[in-house]
Amino acid sequence: MRDWAKARRERTHHLIELGGLVQKAGLVDLTDDDRATLFGAFLDIAGQLREGRNIASGDLKTRWRRAGLHAFDADREQD
């Protein structure tokens, strides 16, 4: 397989996984599949991390990471 095709396949797989996380978090249902709302929320999150509003961006990432790892662990326990 050519390098560009392999890179494209890997990028596609990565994007599909990210979309799965949006679905798994329930954001699709909570926003009635409104992509503008989802995009706006992601822009807000990115702004929080860039600007460090209220809470230091490192603290936000740590809190979000812990919550994500906890949810992944809970999913594994259910399976």
C-alpha positions in Angstrom: 0.0 0.0 0.0 1.3 3.4 -0.9 2.3 5.8 2.0 -0.3 8.4 1.1 -3.1 5.7 1.0 -2.0 4.3 4.4 -1.9 7.8 5.9 -5.3 8.5 4.5 -6.7 5.3 5.9 -5.2 6.0 9.4 -6.6 9.5 9.3 -10.1 8.2 8.4 -10.0 5.6 11.2 -9.0 8.3 13.6 -11.8 10.6 12.6 -14.3 7.8 12.8 -13.1 7.0 16.4 -13.5 10.7 17.3 -17.1 10.7 15.9 -17.7 7.6 18.0 -16.7 9.4 21.1 -19.2 12.2 20.4 -21.9 9.6 20.0 -20.8 7.6 23.0 -20.9 10.7 25.2 -24.6 11.2 24.2 -23.9 14.5 22.5 -25.7 13.6 19.3 -28.9 12.9 21.1 -28.6 15.8 23.6 -28.2 18.3 20.7 -30.8 16.6 18.4 -27.9 15.9 16.0 -27.4 19.7 15.5 -23.9 19.9 14.1 -23.7 23.7 14.5 -24.4 23.3 18.2 -21.8 20.5 18.5 -19.3 22.6 16.6 -20.0 25.6 18.8 -19.5 23.5 21.9 -16.2 22.3 20.6 -15.1 25.8 19.8 -16.0 26.9 23.4 -14.0 24.0 24.8 -11.0 24.9 22.6 -11.3 28.5 23.7 -11.3 27.5 27.4 -8.2 25.5 26.9 -6.5 28.3 24.9 -7.4 31.1 27.3 -7.4 29.2 30.6 -10.7 30.8 31.6 -11.6 30.5 35.3 -9.8 27.1 35.7 -6.3 26.5 34.4 -6.4 24.6 31.1 -4.3 21.8 32.6 -6.8 21.4 35.4 -9.6 21.1 32.8 -7.8 18.5 30.8 -6.9 16.5 33.9 -10.6 16.6 35.1 -11.9 15.6 31.6 -9.3 12.9 31.3 -10.2 11.4 34.6 -13.9 11.4 33.7 -13.2 9.8 30.4 -11.0 7.1 31.8 -13.6 6.4 34.5 -16.3 6.1 31.8 -14.1 3.8 29.7 -13.5 1.6 32.7 -17.2 1.4 33.5 -17.9 0.4 29.9 -15.3 -2.4 30.1 -16.8 -3.7 33.4 -20.3 -3.9 31.7 -18.9 -5.9 28.8 
